[in-house]
Amino acid sequence: MAKASECKTCPIREQCKGKKAKEKRLHHTPYKAHYERMLARLATRVGRRMRRLRAATAEPVLGSLITY
């Protein structure tokens, strides 16, 4: 998160944080590259097939164990 005092001198502050915000917050994790790779894999044909397979086999079992 950038401080408001740092944003005052920035030439692109209006595009970055908008008009009402006082500071800019970045919502990234150290694992962002892993998330992007996972989303790219899920967008493929094999990824969609594996997601359906997991939803049909593993998820119901975990749901039952948590419930009971």
N, C-alpha and C positions, 0 to 999 in steps of 0.2 A: 504494500500500500504506500502510495506516495503522500507526503505531507502537503497540506494546503500551501505552506510557504514555498515549497519547491515548485508547485504548479503555477504560482503567480508569475514567474519569470519565463515560463515555457511558451514558445511561439505557437504551438499547436494545441494548446490546452482546450480550446472550444471543441475541436474534433475529437479529442481524447476523452474528456470527462463530461461534456455537455455544459449547459448553462447553470443548472441548479446545484450540481454536486460540488463539494468542497475539495475532495481528493479523488484519486483514481485507485481503484482496487483491481488487481489482476486475480482472476480465479483459475489458476493453473496449479497443477501438482507436479512434483518431480517425475511422476510416471506418465506425463502427457504423451510421450512417444509411444509408450505401451498401449495407451488407450486408442491412439490413432491407428496403430497397427492392428489392434483387435477390431476396430470398426471397419477397416479395409478388408479384413478377412471375413467378417460377417456379411459384407456386401457381395461376396462371391457366391457362386452356385453351391459349392461345397459347404461354405459357411452357413448358408440358409438351411441346407439339409441337416447339418450337425446340430443346429439350434432346434430344429423340429424334433430330431431324435432325442436330444437331452430333455426337451419339454415333455416328451412322451414316456421316458424311462426314469430319469433321475429325479426330476422335480416332484412328481406325485409321491414318491417314496419319502423324500425329505419333508414334504408337507404333512404326511401322515405321522412321521416321527415327531415333528414339532407339536402337532395337535394332541397326540396321545402320549 
